[in-house]
Amino acid sequence: MREPFYQAKDILLELKKHGHKAFFVGGAVRDALLGKEVDDVDITTSATPEEVLRIFPKTIPVGIEHGTVIVRHNGCSYEVTTFRTEAEYEDFRRPASVSFITSLESDLSRRDFTMNAIAMTEEGEMVDPFSGQKDLTMKMIRTVGNPKERFQEDPLRMMRAIRFLSQLSFQLDNGVEEAITAQAPLLRHISIERIAAEFEKLIKGRAVSYALEKFIETGLYQYVPVFNEKKDALVLLMDNDIRSLKEDREYWALLIFYMNEDPELVLRQWKRPSRLIKEVKQILASNMLDSYTLYQLGLELSISKARVLAVGTKRTISEEEIKDSYQSLPIHDRKELQVSAADLIQYRNKKPGPWLGNCLAKIEQAVVERKVKNSKAELLSWLGEENE
């Protein structure tokens, strides 16, 4: 059993000590069976939320109406959720109501995919009523029960299925693929923020090309902003090796480069964070990566730009070259200039105004491009010559 489970084992034992059933469940169990790194460990139990609150001294009732309590143990947080069944979904996301139950199998039956419906005891024994381990061995993505019903409950599960294709290099069960193709229009009911979270995981997967192929083939792409009109950009993304990209800004920059669209227009529709929008705009401002561009972007964004150019234009520049070029710049910040605003005001004998910022920017670029040395005397002399 992996270390994260050992660290949480006491929670299961304490619940059982009070007469309740308790198991590890979900993605952590799946990842452990796949030999992958285990992060968040979730626990499912027959204890009601109120009983969990009474048993453990450090708790946070984050989703108590849906049966979830966070238990703090040895400096870590664990989601402890009561076995439950769910009424019909009214908003394509949340069930109208939940009922707490005492059957583990009934609880597992409401989950999305068989590989996520495996529970594990504190001794490492598996409870697998839907043959999730077999599907993991076969590298198959299959729903618990009828796929049309699972996707009707929460259409985001269709995006999750494609995302798992990318991350795990699995295949879609025939029934699952048919259900996604038939019910792709349901994705319209899902918020773009939730879709974006899945898409950003999808494009970072090791089998991203295959996943994008299925994203297109099933028709899901038609029901998200911009992609429905820019299928060719998705095809270009699919046909190129993008595994050298690392950050969200790089994937989005490359995709928008292929779209030949305004980054702000695209990313606002996808409701991405302002910082991401700013960074993508900076990366796509030009196809140049000269000294002044390096200076303006800074080291990290320059490396991102180089990665995007390497895929998008086949102009490969190594990270070491970027780092060396950046470190060799005469200055890395305007504060390093040997003339100040006060110096320029005195030199020009003018009141402050828009001219001052323009003048500093002009000097800044000249220093970076080595047109003049960064010394007060030479800068003022150069400025005088420029204005003659």
N, C-alpha and C positions, 0 to 999 in steps of 0.2 A: 504493500500500500504506500502511496506517495506521501511525502511529508505534509502537504497542506491538509490531507485527510487526518493524519495523526494529530495535527494541531487542533482540529475541530472534533476529534473523537469524543472528548469529554462531554460535549453538548449532547451527543446521541446517548451516551451512557447516563447522563443526568435525566434526560427525558424518560428513558427506559426504567430508571430507578423509581420514577414516580408513576409507573404503570402504563406508559404510553409507547406506541411504536414510533420508531424514528429511523430514517435512512438518508444517506447522501443521494443526490439526484441531479439530473440535468447535464449541462455542458461539461462540468468538471468530471463526471463519471465517463462521459463519452470521450473526452480528451485523454483521460488516463488509459482507457482501453486502446486508444490509437497510439499510445506512446508519446503523446504530445505534452507540452508544458501545461500544468494545471494552475489556473489562477483562482477565480472566485469559486468557493465551495458553497453550494446551496444544500439546505436540509429540508426534508419534508417529514411531517409528523402527524399522528392522530390527535395530539394535544390541541385544544382550541387556543386562539390567540390569548385569551384571558389566562389560561393555564400556563402558557409560555411566559407571560408577564409575571406571574406569581413565582414561577420556578427559578428564574434567573434574575440576579440583582441589577444587571446593567442591560437595559433594553431600550429600543426606540420603536414605537408603534407606527411605522411608516405607512403601512398599507393594511391596517388592521381590519378594515371592512372587507378586504379580499383575502384575509387570513395570514398576512405577512407581518412578522415582527423581526427587527434586527436585534440580534443578540451579540453583545460585545464580550469577547473572551480572549484573554492573553494579548490584548492590544489589537485584535482583529475584529472585523464585523462580519457576521454571517446572517444571511436571510433564512429565517425559519418559517416555513409556510405550512399551514394546516391542510391535510387531505381535503379535497373539495370536489364538488361537481358544479357545473355551470349551466345556467339557463341560456336560452337563445341569445345570440349577439345582436344588439339593436343598432349599433353604430359601426359595425364592421371592425371593431377593435375590442370592446369590453363586453362581457356578458351582462345581461340585464340584472342578474343576481347570482350569488354563489351560495351553495349549501355545504356546510362542513360535514364530513363523513369519517368513517373509521376504516375504510377499505383502501389499501395502497393501490391495488390493481385498478379500481375505479378512478382514483386520482390520476394514475399514469395514462388512462384511456383518453383523457381530455387533452393530452399534449400533442404537439405538432407532428414530429417525425419519430419513427421508431428508435432511432439512435439517441434521441433525447428523452426516451421513455424507459430508461434503465435506471434502477435504483441499486444502491450498494449498502450492505450492512457495515457496522464498525469493524467487522472481521475481514472485510473485503469480498464477501460473497455477493453474487449478483442476483437481482430479482428482475427478470426479463420476460414479462408475459407477452410481448409483441415481437419477439425475435429480433430485437435491435442489434444484438451482438452478431447474429448471422448477417444482417444487412451491412454492418461495419466490415465484416470479413469480405463480403461480396462487393463492397464499395458502392452501395446502392442507397439512394435517397428515396425513402418510402414513408408515406404518412401513416399515422395511427388511425386505422379505420378508413372510411371513404374520403378520398382526397378532395372531392368537390365540397363536401361538408366542412372539412378543415379549412379550405380556402375561402369558403363563404363566411365562416366565422370571423376570420381575419385575413383579408387579401394580402397583407404584407408577407404572409407565409410563402407566397409565390416568389417574392423577391428573396426571402431567406433561403429558399430551395436553390435558386440560382447562385446566391452568394456561397452556399456550402459547396456547390459544384466547383467554384473557383478556389476556395480555401483548401478543400480536401481532395480534389481531383477525383470526385465520385461521378456516378452516372445517375440520371433520373429514371426511376421506375416508369414503365410505359404508361401506367394509369395516372401517375403524377404529372407526366409531361402532357398527356391528353387533357387533364383537368386544368392545367395552367393555360394551355392554348385556348380552351373553351371559355375560361373565366377571366382571362387577362383584362377585360374591360372593368372588372371590379376594382382594379388598382386605382381608378379615378377617385375612389372614396377615401383613399389613404393620404394623409398629410405629406407634403413634399419633404418635410424635415425627416420623417420616418423612412421614406424611400431613399433619401440622400444618405442617411446613416448606413443603410444596407449597401447602396451602390459604392460608397467609398471603401467598404470592406471588400466588396466584390473585385474592384479593380486592383487591389493589392494582392490578390490570391495567386498561387503558383500556376493555376490552370485558368487564368483570366481569359485567354483567347477562346477556349471552349465555352466558358460561362457566357461570354458576350455573344457567341454564336447562338446559344440557347435563348438568351435574352431577346435576340432579334427574331429567331425562328418561332418562338412561342407568341410573339406579338406584344410582349410586355412593354417594349420600348415605345410603342405607340401611345401609351397612356401616361407618359410623364412629360413635363415641359421641355421644349426645345428638341429633345431627342426624336419626337414624333415627326419633326420636319428635317432632321439632320442625321438620318440613318447612315449616310455615307461616312460621316465622322466616326460613328461607332464601328463601321467596317474597317476603317483605317486603323483605329485603335486595336481592333481584333487582329489585324494582319501584321502588326508590328510587335516586336519584342519590347515590352515596356517594363520588364522586371528590373531594369536599372534605376527606375524612378522610386522614390522613397517617401516623399511628403505629399499630403493632399494637394497642396498648391501646384505640385509638378504634374500630377495626373490631370487636374482641371485645366492647367495651362496648355498641356498638349492637346487635350480634347477640344478646347476652344480654338486653339491654333488650327486644328483640322476643320473646325466649323467655319472659320473665318468670320466670327461674330464678335460683337462688343462684349468683353468679359463681364462688365458690370451688368449688362442686360441679361446675360445668361445666368449669372450667379445670384442676381436678385430674384429671378424667377425660382431658383432652387433654394432661396432663403438661406444662403450660406453666410457665415460670419463676416463682418466688415473687414476684419484683419485679413482673412483669406482673399477677399475680393481685391483689397489693396495690393497684396503680394502677387496675385495672378496678373493684375494690370501692370505691375512693375516688370515682371518677367517677360510679358508680351509687348512691352513698349517698343521694342525694336528687335531685329535679328542680329544686332551687333553685340560683341562682347569685348569692346575695346577698353582702354584704361579708365576713361571717364565713366563708362557704364559700370565697370567693376566698383569704382568709387561710389557711385550713386546707390548701387544695390547693396553694397556690403558683401562680406565673404559668403555668408550662408545663402543669400538669395542669388549670388553669382554662381555658386555651385549648382543650385536648383536650375538656373537658366541654362547652364552648360548641359545638364542632363536632358532637359527638354529639347534643346537644339540638336543634341546627339541623336535622339530618336526622330524628331520632326524633320530635320534637314540633313541628317547623316554627317554633321560636322562634329566630330569627336574631339573634345578637349578634356584632358584628364583632370581630376581633382587636384593633383599635385601641381599641375601647370597653373591652375586657377589660384591656388594658395600662394605659389611663388610670385605670380604676377601681382596679386593683391598686396602681399607683404612688401613688395618693391615699390609700391606707390609712394610718391614724395610726401603725401599727407593722407590721412584717413578720416579727417573731420575738419570742418571749417574753423573750429577753434584753434587748430594748429597753424593757421595763417599768421604770418609775421606782421600783418597790418590789421588794424582794428577799424571799426566804424568811425571811431573818434579821429583816427589818423586820416581817414579819407575826407571827413568833414573839414578838418583843418587844412588838408592839402588842397581841396577844391574851394575852400572858403564859401561853402554853400550850406543852407539849412537842410536838415534831414528831410528826405522825401523818397519817393519810389526809386529815384536814381541810385540811392545808396545800396539797396538790396541788389539791384541789377549790376552795380559795379562790383560788389563782393562776389556775386555769382560768376562774373566774367573773370575776375582774378582767380577764383577757386578753380575754374576749369583750366585756365592757362597753366596754373601750377601743376595740377594733376597730369596734364598733357605735356609737361616739361617744356613749355614755351618760355617760361621764365623761372628763375630760381626763387625759392621761398625765403627771401630776405627783404626787410622793409625798404631798404634803399633801392634794390633792383625792381621791386614791385611798383613803387611809386614812379620810378623812372620809366618802366614799361607802360604804366598807365598814362603817363604824360605823352609818350610816343604814340600810343593808340588813339589819343584824342587830337593829335595834330592834323 
